Amino acid sequence: MQQQRHVGAVLLALGLGVAVGVLTSLLQAHLDFPWLALVNAASPWLTTAFVAGALQSRLRTAMLVGAAATALEVVAYYVTADLRGFGVSMNYVIVWSLCAVVGGPIFGAAGHVWRRVAPAGLGAALLVAAYASEAAVVYHFRLGYSSAAWLFGGIALLLALGLGWHRNQYPALARWLLPTFVAGAAGQAALGLALG
């Protein structure tokens, strides 16, 4: 029974990666700003790894499944885009694949530690900081899209409230926010340089 639950959690997480990749490609044709930003951003994809990791009972599995889920997002996105007749740039495939290899395990682990509260607040702070840093660095400073910056900032606030509620992680989450925001801002700046 335990083995079936474990396999089910892994399959659900991987299916989530495929679904998010496909939906991202499909929704890009139908959304306007600020909602379009949700399907043109890194933090929503990292959320998939976070959820995938939260479903796993072991940290190592959470990291592997987080990486696999984000890699499947990349594959599903580009296969769907190709089937829809859009060109696929190998440069973007490589950049987003590298993001999956780096971000997937980190956010898979973040989901796992958030659920287990060990260390308290860190997992939640990582996801909150991903949205907050994308709001500030990408949408406010780099692109000047204020509506998207407000949307991502609002999501960060809602995530802080919702994730912090789990076993009262608010104080610990607050302690982790500054270092995770700085790390997120550095990651967003590096991604911006890689994407040009």
CYANA upper distance limits for C-alpha pairs under 8 A (distance plus 0.5 A):
  1 MET  CA      5 ARG  CA      6.81
  2 GLN  CA      6 HIS  CA      6.73
  3 GLN  CA      7 VAL  CA      6.69
  4 GLN  CA      8 GLY  CA      6.46
  5 ARG  CA      9 ALA  CA      6.63
  6 HIS  CA     10 VAL  CA      6.84
  6 HIS  CA     56 GLN  CA      7.67
  6 HIS  CA     57 SER  CA      8.01
  7 VAL  CA     11 LEU  CA      6.62
  8 GLY  CA     12 LEU  CA      6.49
  9 ALA  CA     13 ALA  CA      6.68
  9 ALA  CA     52 ALA  CA      8.44
  9 ALA  CA     55 LEU  CA      6.34
  9 ALA  CA     56 GLN  CA      6.86
 10 VAL  CA     14 LEU  CA      6.73
 10 VAL  CA     52 ALA  CA      8.09
 10 VAL  CA     55 LEU  CA      8.27
 10 VAL  CA     56 GLN  CA      7.67
 10 VAL  CA     65 VAL  CA      7.17
 11 LEU  CA     15 GLY  CA      6.48
 12 LEU  CA     16 LEU  CA      6.61
 12 LEU  CA     52 ALA  CA      8.34
 13 ALA  CA     17 GLY  CA      6.98
 13 ALA  CA     48 THR  CA      8.38
 13 ALA  CA     51 VAL  CA      7.91
 13 ALA  CA     52 ALA  CA      5.09
 13 ALA  CA     53 GLY  CA      8.45
 13 ALA  CA     55 LEU  CA      7.95
 13 ALA  CA     65 VAL  CA      7.48
 13 ALA  CA     66 GLY  CA      8.45
 13 ALA  CA     69 ALA  CA      6.85
 14 LEU  CA     18 VAL  CA      7.04
 14 LEU  CA     52 ALA  CA      8.09
 14 LEU  CA     65 VAL  CA      7.62
 14 LEU  CA     68 ALA  CA      7.29
 14 LEU  CA     69 ALA  CA      5.40
 14 LEU  CA     72 LEU  CA      7.63
 15 GLY  CA     19 ALA  CA      6.62
 15 GLY  CA     69 ALA  CA      8.21
 16 LEU  CA     20 VAL  CA      6.56
 16 LEU  CA     48 THR  CA      7.43
 16 LEU  CA     52 ALA  CA      8.31
 16 LEU  CA     69 ALA  CA      7.55
 17 GLY  CA     21 GLY  CA      6.72
 17 GLY  CA     48 THR  CA      6.92
 17 GLY  CA     49 ALA  CA      8.43
 17 GLY  CA     68 ALA  CA      8.39
 17 GLY  CA     69 ALA  CA      4.87
 17 GLY  CA     70 THR  CA      6.40
 17 GLY  CA     71 ALA  CA      8.17
 17 GLY  CA     72 LEU  CA      5.86
 17 GLY  CA     73 GLU  CA      5.27
 18 VAL  CA     22 VAL  CA      6.73
 18 VAL  CA     69 ALA  CA      7.80
 18 VAL  CA     72 LEU  CA      5.90
 18 VAL  CA     73 GLU  CA      5.74
 18 VAL  CA     75 VAL  CA      8.33
 18 VAL  CA     76 ALA  CA      5.91
 18 VAL  CA     77 TYR  CA      8.44
 19 ALA  CA     23 LEU  CA      6.49
 19 ALA  CA     73 GLU  CA      8.00
 19 ALA  CA     76 ALA  CA      8.19
 20 VAL  CA     24 THR  CA      6.37
 20 VAL  CA     45 TRP  CA      8.00
 20 VAL  CA     48 THR  CA      8.14
 20 VAL  CA     73 GLU  CA      6.59
 20 VAL  CA     77 TYR  CA      8.48
 21 GLY  CA     25 SER  CA      7.05
 21 GLY  CA     72 LEU  CA      7.65
 21 GLY  CA     73 GLU  CA      4.52
 21 GLY  CA     74 VAL  CA      6.69
 21 GLY  CA     75 VAL  CA      7.81
 21 GLY  CA     76 ALA  CA      5.32
 21 GLY  CA     77 TYR  CA      4.72
 21 GLY  CA     78 TYR  CA      8.45
 22 VAL  CA     26 LEU  CA      6.82
 22 VAL  CA     73 GLU  CA      7.96
 22 VAL  CA     76 ALA  CA      5.89
 22 VAL  CA     77 TYR  CA      5.60
 22 VAL  CA     80 THR  CA      6.38
 23 LEU  CA     27 LEU  CA      6.28
 23 LEU  CA     77 TYR  CA      8.31
 24 THR  CA     28 GLN  CA      6.71
 24 THR  CA     39 VAL  CA      5.65
 24 THR  CA     40 ASN  CA      8.36
 24 THR  CA     77 TYR  CA      7.13
 25 SER  CA     29 ALA  CA      8.08
 25 SER  CA     39 VAL  CA      8.16
 25 SER  CA     77 TYR  CA      6.02
 25 SER  CA     78 TYR  CA      8.24
 25 SER  CA     80 THR  CA      6.86
 25 SER  CA     81 ALA  CA      6.41
 26 LEU  CA     30 HIS  CA      8.00
 26 LEU  CA     80 THR  CA      8.19
 26 LEU  CA     81 ALA  CA      8.41
 27 LEU  CA     31 LEU  CA      6.60
 27 LEU  CA     36 LEU  CA      8.41
 27 LEU  CA     39 VAL  CA      7.51
 28 GLN  CA     36 LEU  CA      6.90
 28 GLN  CA     39 VAL  CA      6.70
 28 GLN  CA     40 ASN  CA      8.21
 31 LEU  CA     35 TRP  CA      6.53
 31 LEU  CA     36 LEU  CA      5.45
 32 ASP  CA     36 LEU  CA      5.48
 33 PHE  CA     37 ALA  CA      6.90
 33 PHE  CA    147 SER  CA      7.85
 33 PHE  CA    148 ALA  CA      7.39
 34 PRO  CA     38 LEU  CA      8.24
 34 PRO  CA    147 SER  CA      6.02
 34 PRO  CA    148 ALA  CA      5.15
 34 PRO  CA    151 LEU  CA      7.39
 35 TRP  CA     39 VAL  CA      8.15
 35 TRP  CA    148 ALA  CA      7.87
 36 LEU  CA     40 ASN  CA      7.07
 37 ALA  CA     41 ALA  CA      6.53
 37 ALA  CA    148 ALA  CA      6.70
 38 LEU  CA     44 PRO  CA      6.98
 39 VAL  CA     44 PRO  CA      8.01
 41 ALA  CA     45 TRP  CA      7.91
 41 ALA  CA    134 GLU  CA      8.43
 42 ALA  CA     46 LEU  CA      6.81
 42 ALA  CA    134 GLU  CA      8.41
 43 SER  CA     47 THR  CA      6.68
 43 SER  CA    127 LEU  CA      8.17
 43 SER  CA    130 ALA  CA      6.04
 43 SER  CA    131 TYR  CA      6.12
 43 SER  CA    134 GLU  CA      7.69
 44 PRO  CA     48 THR  CA      7.40
 45 TRP  CA     49 ALA  CA      7.58
 45 TRP  CA     70 THR  CA      7.28
 45 TRP  CA     73 GLU  CA      8.05
 46 LEU  CA     50 PHE  CA      6.80
 46 LEU  CA     70 THR  CA      7.79
 46 LEU  CA    103 GLY  CA      7.23
 46 LEU  CA    104 GLY  CA      7.16
 46 LEU  CA    107 PHE  CA      6.70
 46 LEU  CA    127 LEU  CA      8.22
 47 THR  CA     51 VAL  CA      6.66
 47 THR  CA    107 PHE  CA      7.91
 47 THR  CA    127 LEU  CA      7.50
 48 THR  CA     52 ALA  CA      6.53
 48 THR  CA     66 GLY  CA      8.08
 48 THR  CA     69 ALA  CA      7.51
 48 THR  CA     70 THR  CA      7.52
 49 ALA  CA     53 GLY  CA      6.51
 49 ALA  CA     65 VAL  CA      7.95
 49 ALA  CA     66 GLY  CA      4.70
 49 ALA  CA     67 ALA  CA      7.47
 49 ALA  CA     69 ALA  CA      6.62
 49 ALA  CA     70 THR  CA      6.69
 49 ALA  CA    104 GLY  CA      5.91
 49 ALA  CA    105 PRO  CA      7.94
 49 ALA  CA    107 PHE  CA      5.85
 49 ALA  CA    108 GLY  CA      5.24
 49 ALA  CA    111 GLY  CA      8.00
 50 PHE  CA     54 ALA  CA      6.64
 50 PHE  CA     66 GLY  CA      7.39
 50 PHE  CA    107 PHE  CA      5.28
 50 PHE  CA    108 GLY  CA      5.22
 50 PHE  CA    109 ALA  CA      7.75
 50 PHE  CA    110 ALA  CA      6.52
 50 PHE  CA    111 GLY  CA      4.74
 50 PHE  CA    112 HIS  CA      8.02
 50 PHE  CA    127 LEU  CA      8.05
 51 VAL  CA     55 LEU  CA      6.92
 51 VAL  CA    108 GLY  CA      7.74
 51 VAL  CA    111 GLY  CA      6.40
 52 ALA  CA     56 GLN  CA      7.45
 52 ALA  CA     62 ALA  CA      7.31
 52 ALA  CA     65 VAL  CA      6.93
 52 ALA  CA     66 GLY  CA      6.22
 52 ALA  CA     69 ALA  CA      7.65
 52 ALA  CA    108 GLY  CA      6.62
 52 ALA  CA    111 GLY  CA      7.71
 53 GLY  CA     59 LEU  CA      8.26
 53 GLY  CA     61 THR  CA      8.18
 53 GLY  CA     62 ALA  CA      4.60
 53 GLY  CA     63 MET  CA      7.07
 53 GLY  CA     65 VAL  CA      7.15
 53 GLY  CA     66 GLY  CA      6.25
 53 GLY  CA    107 PHE  CA      7.68
 53 GLY  CA    108 GLY  CA      4.41
 53 GLY  CA    109 ALA  CA      6.33
 53 GLY  CA    110 ALA  CA      7.56
 53 GLY  CA    111 GLY  CA      5.21
 53 GLY  CA    112 HIS  CA      5.40
 54 ALA  CA     62 ALA  CA      7.65
 54 ALA  CA    108 GLY  CA      7.56
 54 ALA  CA    109 ALA  CA      8.41
 54 ALA  CA    110 ALA  CA      8.25
 54 ALA  CA    111 GLY  CA      4.67
 54 ALA  CA    112 HIS  CA      4.81
 54 ALA  CA    113 VAL  CA      8.08
 54 ALA  CA    114 TRP  CA      7.68
 54 ALA  CA    115 ARG  CA      6.33
 55 LEU  CA     62 ALA  CA      8.15
 55 LEU  CA    111 GLY  CA      8.37
 55 LEU  CA    112 HIS  CA      7.75
 56 GLN  CA     61 THR  CA      6.95
 56 GLN  CA     62 ALA  CA      5.82
 56 GLN  CA    112 HIS  CA      7.15
 57 SER  CA     61 THR  CA      7.98
 57 SER  CA     62 ALA  CA      7.97
 57 SER  CA    112 HIS  CA      8.08
 58 ARG  CA     62 ALA  CA      6.64
 58 ARG  CA    112 HIS  CA      8.12
 59 LEU  CA     63 MET  CA      6.75
 59 LEU  CA    109 ALA  CA      6.55
 59 LEU  CA    112 HIS  CA      6.73
 59 LEU  CA    113 VAL  CA      8.27
 60 ARG  CA     64 LEU  CA      6.81
 60 ARG  CA    109 ALA  CA      8.31
 61 THR  CA     65 VAL  CA      6.38
 62 ALA  CA     66 GLY  CA      6.34
 62 ALA  CA    105 PRO  CA      7.76
 62 ALA  CA    108 GLY  CA      5.50
 62 ALA  CA    109 ALA  CA      6.11
 62 ALA  CA    111 GLY  CA      8.27
 62 ALA  CA    112 HIS  CA      6.74
 63 MET  CA     67 ALA  CA      6.76
 63 MET  CA    104 GLY  CA      7.41
 63 MET  CA    105 PRO  CA      4.48
 63 MET  CA    106 ILE  CA      7.14
 63 MET  CA    107 PHE  CA      8.03
 63 MET  CA    108 GLY  CA      5.24
 63 MET  CA    109 ALA  CA      5.68
 64 LEU  CA     68 ALA  CA      6.64
 64 LEU  CA    104 GLY  CA      8.36
 64 LEU  CA    105 PRO  CA      6.57
 64 LEU  CA    108 GLY  CA      8.03
 65 VAL  CA     69 ALA  CA      6.35
 65 VAL  CA    104 GLY  CA      8.37
 65 VAL  CA    105 PRO  CA      8.02
 65 VAL  CA    108 GLY  CA      7.34
 66 GLY  CA     70 THR  CA      6.77
 66 GLY  CA    104 GLY  CA      4.96
 66 GLY  CA    105 PRO  CA      5.56
 66 GLY  CA    106 ILE  CA      8.18
 66 GLY  CA    107 PHE  CA      7.08
 66 GLY  CA    108 GLY  CA      4.67
 66 GLY  CA    109 ALA  CA      8.04
 67 ALA  CA     71 ALA  CA      6.56
 67 ALA  CA    100 ALA  CA      6.32
 67 ALA  CA    101 VAL  CA      6.16
 67 ALA  CA    102 VAL  CA      8.16
 67 ALA  CA    103 GLY  CA      7.77
 67 ALA  CA    104 GLY  CA      4.38
 67 ALA  CA    105 PRO  CA      5.46
 67 ALA  CA    108 GLY  CA      7.70
 68 ALA  CA     72 LEU  CA      6.53
 68 ALA  CA    100 ALA  CA      8.41
 68 ALA  CA    104 GLY  CA      7.77
 69 ALA  CA     73 GLU  CA      6.76
 69 ALA  CA    104 GLY  CA      7.77
 70 THR  CA     74 VAL  CA      6.98
 70 THR  CA    100 ALA  CA      5.53
 70 THR  CA    101 VAL  CA      8.37
 70 THR  CA    104 GLY  CA      6.11
 71 ALA  CA     75 VAL  CA      6.87
 71 ALA  CA     97 SER  CA      6.74
 71 ALA  CA    100 ALA  CA      5.85
 71 ALA  CA    101 VAL  CA      7.75
 71 ALA  CA    104 GLY  CA      8.33
 72 LEU  CA     76 ALA  CA      6.31
 73 GLU  CA     77 TYR  CA      6.35
 74 VAL  CA     78 TYR  CA      6.73
 74 VAL  CA     93 VAL  CA      7.71
 74 VAL  CA     96 TRP  CA      7.13
 74 VAL  CA     97 SER  CA      7.04
 74 VAL  CA    100 ALA  CA      8.28
 75 VAL  CA     79 VAL  CA      6.51
 76 ALA  CA     80 THR  CA      6.45
 77 TYR  CA     81 ALA  CA      6.59
 78 TYR  CA     82 ASP  CA      6.49
 78 TYR  CA     88 VAL  CA      7.08
 78 TYR  CA     93 VAL  CA      8.19
 79 VAL  CA     83 LEU  CA      6.65
 80 THR  CA     84 ARG  CA      6.67
 81 ALA  CA     85 GLY  CA      6.97
 81 ALA  CA     86 PHE  CA      5.81
 81 ALA  CA     87 GLY  CA      7.84
 81 ALA  CA     88 VAL  CA      7.82
 82 ASP  CA     86 PHE  CA      5.67
 82 ASP  CA     87 GLY  CA      6.69
 82 ASP  CA     88 VAL  CA      6.97
 88 VAL  CA     92 TYR  CA      8.38
 88 VAL  CA     93 VAL  CA      8.18
 89 SER  CA     93 VAL  CA      6.89
 90 MET  CA     94 ILE  CA      6.56
 91 ASN  CA     95 VAL  CA      6.74
 92 TYR  CA     96 TRP  CA      6.49
 92 TYR  CA    195 LEU  CA      7.93
 93 VAL  CA     97 SER  CA      6.39
 94 ILE  CA     98 LEU  CA      6.65
 95 VAL  CA     99 CYS  CA      6.79
 95 VAL  CA    194 ALA  CA      7.54
 95 VAL  CA    195 LEU  CA      7.95
 96 TRP  CA    100 ALA  CA      6.68
 97 SER  CA    101 VAL  CA      6.79
 98 LEU  CA    102 VAL  CA      6.71
 99 CYS  CA    103 GLY  CA      5.96
 99 CYS  CA    104 GLY  CA      7.94
100 ALA  CA    104 GLY  CA      5.46
100 ALA  CA    105 PRO  CA      8.49
101 VAL  CA    105 PRO  CA      7.45
102 VAL  CA    106 ILE  CA      7.30
103 GLY  CA    107 PHE  CA      6.47
104 GLY  CA    108 GLY  CA      6.31
105 PRO  CA    109 ALA  CA      6.48
106 ILE  CA    110 ALA  CA      6.64
107 PHE  CA    111 GLY  CA      6.65
107 PHE  CA    123 GLY  CA      8.22
107 PHE  CA    126 LEU  CA      8.01
107 PHE  CA    127 LEU  CA      7.93
108 GLY  CA    112 HIS  CA      6.90
109 ALA  CA    113 VAL  CA      6.65
109 ALA  CA    123 GLY  CA      7.96
110 ALA  CA    114 TRP  CA      6.48
110 ALA  CA    122 LEU  CA      7.53
110 ALA  CA    123 GLY  CA      4.39
110 ALA  CA    124 ALA  CA      7.50
110 ALA  CA    126 LEU  CA      7.23
110 ALA  CA    127 LEU  CA      8.11
111 GLY  CA    115 ARG  CA      6.80
111 GLY  CA    123 GLY  CA      6.26
111 GLY  CA    124 ALA  CA      8.00
112 HIS  CA    116 ARG  CA      6.88
112 HIS  CA    123 GLY  CA      7.93
113 VAL  CA    117 VAL  CA      5.99
113 VAL  CA    118 ALA  CA      5.70
113 VAL  CA    119 PRO  CA      6.91
113 VAL  CA    120 ALA  CA      8.03
113 VAL  CA    122 LEU  CA      7.82
113 VAL  CA    123 GLY  CA      6.02
114 TRP  CA    118 ALA  CA      7.48
114 TRP  CA    119 PRO  CA      8.26
114 TRP  CA    120 ALA  CA      7.41
114 TRP  CA    121 GLY  CA      7.16
114 TRP  CA    122 LEU  CA      7.36
114 TRP  CA    123 GLY  CA      4.99
114 TRP  CA    124 ALA  CA      6.23
114 TRP  CA    163 LEU  CA      8.35
115 ARG  CA    166 HIS  CA      8.16
117 VAL  CA    121 GLY  CA      7.33
117 VAL  CA    167 ARG  CA      8.02
117 VAL  CA    169 GLN  CA      8.08
119 PRO  CA    123 GLY  CA      8.35
120 ALA  CA    169 GLN  CA      6.50
120 ALA  CA    172 ALA  CA      6.21
120 ALA  CA    173 LEU  CA      7.65
121 GLY  CA    125 ALA  CA      6.44
121 GLY  CA    164 GLY  CA      7.65
121 GLY  CA    169 GLN  CA      5.73
121 GLY  CA    170 TYR  CA      7.43
121 GLY  CA    171 PRO  CA      8.05
121 GLY  CA    172 ALA  CA      5.03
121 GLY  CA    173 LEU  CA      4.34
121 GLY  CA    174 ALA  CA      8.00
121 GLY  CA    175 ARG  CA      8.31
121 GLY  CA    176 TRP  CA      7.12
122 LEU  CA    126 LEU  CA      6.71
122 LEU  CA    172 ALA  CA      7.82
122 LEU  CA    173 LEU  CA      6.66
122 LEU  CA    176 TRP  CA      6.40
123 GLY  CA    127 LEU  CA      7.24
124 ALA  CA    128 VAL  CA      6.68
124 ALA  CA    159 LEU  CA      8.26
124 ALA  CA    160 ALA  CA      7.44
124 ALA  CA    163 LEU  CA      6.31
124 ALA  CA    164 GLY  CA      7.32
124 ALA  CA    173 LEU  CA      6.97
125 ALA  CA    129 ALA  CA      6.31
125 ALA  CA    160 ALA  CA      7.86
125 ALA  CA    173 LEU  CA      5.84
125 ALA  CA    174 ALA  CA      8.06
125 ALA  CA    176 TRP  CA      6.37
125 ALA  CA    177 LEU  CA      5.84
125 ALA  CA    180 THR  CA      6.91
126 LEU  CA    130 ALA  CA      6.64
126 LEU  CA    177 LEU  CA      8.09
126 LEU  CA    180 THR  CA      6.10
126 LEU  CA    181 PHE  CA      8.14
126 LEU  CA    184 GLY  CA      8.34
127 LEU  CA    131 TYR  CA      7.19
127 LEU  CA    156 ALA  CA      8.37
127 LEU  CA    159 LEU  CA      8.24
128 VAL  CA    132 ALA  CA      6.67
128 VAL  CA    156 ALA  CA      5.28
128 VAL  CA    157 LEU  CA      7.81
128 VAL  CA    159 LEU  CA      6.46
128 VAL  CA    160 ALA  CA      6.48
128 VAL  CA    177 LEU  CA      8.35
129 ALA  CA    133 SER  CA      6.14
129 ALA  CA    156 ALA  CA      7.57
129 ALA  CA    177 LEU  CA      7.07
129 ALA  CA    180 THR  CA      6.25
129 ALA  CA    181 PHE  CA      5.14
129 ALA  CA    184 GLY  CA      6.52
130 ALA  CA    134 GLU  CA      6.62
130 ALA  CA    156 ALA  CA      8.47
130 ALA  CA    181 PHE  CA      7.63
130 ALA  CA    184 GLY  CA      5.96
131 TYR  CA    135 ALA  CA      6.57
131 TYR  CA    152 PHE  CA      6.06
131 TYR  CA    153 GLY  CA      7.09
131 TYR  CA    155 ILE  CA      7.41
131 TYR  CA    156 ALA  CA      5.80
132 ALA  CA    136 ALA  CA      6.75
132 ALA  CA    152 PHE  CA      6.90
132 ALA  CA    153 GLY  CA      5.79
132 ALA  CA    156 ALA  CA      6.01
132 ALA  CA    181 PHE  CA      7.63
133 SER  CA    137 VAL  CA      6.15
133 SER  CA    138 VAL  CA      8.08
133 SER  CA    181 PHE  CA      6.44
133 SER  CA    182 VAL  CA      8.33
133 SER  CA    184 GLY  CA      6.01
133 SER  CA    185 ALA  CA      5.47
133 SER  CA    188 GLN  CA      7.55
134 GLU  CA    138 VAL  CA      5.60
134 GLU  CA    139 TYR  CA      7.01
134 GLU  CA    149 ALA  CA      8.19
134 GLU  CA    152 PHE  CA      7.66
134 GLU  CA    184 GLY  CA      8.18
134 GLU  CA    185 ALA  CA      7.69
134 GLU  CA    188 GLN  CA      6.92
135 ALA  CA    139 TYR  CA      5.60
135 ALA  CA    140 HIS  CA      6.61
135 ALA  CA    148 ALA  CA      7.53
135 ALA  CA    149 ALA  CA      4.73
135 ALA  CA    150 TRP  CA      7.46
135 ALA  CA    151 LEU  CA      8.23
135 ALA  CA    152 PHE  CA      5.63
135 ALA  CA    153 GLY  CA      6.15
136 ALA  CA    140 HIS  CA      5.43
136 ALA  CA    141 PHE  CA      6.67
136 ALA  CA    149 ALA  CA      6.93
136 ALA  CA    153 GLY  CA      8.46
137 VAL  CA    141 PHE  CA      5.73
137 VAL  CA    142 ARG  CA      6.59
137 VAL  CA    185 ALA  CA      6.75
137 VAL  CA    188 GLN  CA      7.16
137 VAL  CA    189 ALA  CA      7.52
138 VAL  CA    142 ARG  CA      5.44
138 VAL  CA    143 LEU  CA      6.47
138 VAL  CA    144 GLY  CA      8.48
138 VAL  CA    149 ALA  CA      8.49
138 VAL  CA    188 GLN  CA      7.44
138 VAL  CA    189 ALA  CA      8.36
138 VAL  CA    192 GLY  CA      8.21
139 TYR  CA    143 LEU  CA      5.59
139 TYR  CA    144 GLY  CA      6.10
139 TYR  CA    145 TYR  CA      5.54
139 TYR  CA    146 SER  CA      7.07
139 TYR  CA    148 ALA  CA      6.57
139 TYR  CA    149 ALA  CA      5.42
140 HIS  CA    144 GLY  CA      5.17
140 HIS  CA    145 TYR  CA      6.30
140 HIS  CA    146 SER  CA      6.24
140 HIS  CA    149 ALA  CA      5.98
145 TYR  CA    149 ALA  CA      6.74
146 SER  CA    150 TRP  CA      6.62
147 SER  CA    151 LEU  CA      6.70
148 ALA  CA    152 PHE  CA      6.63
149 ALA  CA    153 GLY  CA      6.49
150 TRP  CA    154 GLY  CA      6.44
151 LEU  CA    155 ILE  CA      6.72
152 PHE  CA    156 ALA  CA      6.64
153 GLY  CA    157 LEU  CA      6.80
154 GLY  CA    158 LEU  CA      6.70
155 ILE  CA    159 LEU  CA      6.49
156 ALA  CA    160 ALA  CA      6.64
157 LEU  CA    161 LEU  CA      6.79
158 LEU  CA    162 GLY  CA      6.49
159 LEU  CA    163 LEU  CA      6.08
159 LEU  CA    164 GLY  CA      8.25
160 ALA  CA    164 GLY  CA      6.03
160 ALA  CA    170 TYR  CA      8.30
160 ALA  CA    173 LEU  CA      8.25
161 LEU  CA    165 TRP  CA      6.75
161 LEU  CA    170 TYR  CA      8.36
162 GLY  CA    166 HIS  CA      7.84
163 LEU  CA    169 GLN  CA      8.14
164 GLY  CA    168 ASN  CA      6.30
164 GLY  CA    169 GLN  CA      5.06
164 GLY  CA    170 TYR  CA      5.19
164 GLY  CA    173 LEU  CA      7.19
165 TRP  CA    169 GLN  CA      6.80
165 TRP  CA    170 TYR  CA      7.39
169 GLN  CA    173 LEU  CA      6.33
170 TYR  CA    174 ALA  CA      6.62
171 PRO  CA    175 ARG  CA      6.99
172 ALA  CA    176 TRP  CA      6.90
173 LEU  CA    177 LEU  CA      6.65
174 ALA  CA    178 LEU  CA      8.37
176 TRP  CA    180 THR  CA      6.64
177 LEU  CA    181 PHE  CA      6.31
178 LEU  CA    182 VAL  CA      6.71
179 PRO  CA    183 ALA  CA      6.73
180 THR  CA    184 GLY  CA      6.46
181 PHE  CA    185 ALA  CA      6.49
182 VAL  CA    186 ALA  CA      6.71
183 ALA  CA    187 GLY  CA      6.68
184 GLY  CA    188 GLN  CA      6.57
185 ALA  CA    189 ALA  CA      6.59
186 ALA  CA    190 ALA  CA      6.66
187 GLY  CA    191 LEU  CA      6.61
188 GLN  CA    192 GLY  CA      6.56
189 ALA  CA    193 LEU  CA      6.84
190 ALA  CA    194 ALA  CA      6.73
191 LEU  CA    195 LEU  CA      6.60
192 GLY  CA    196 GLY  CA      6.50
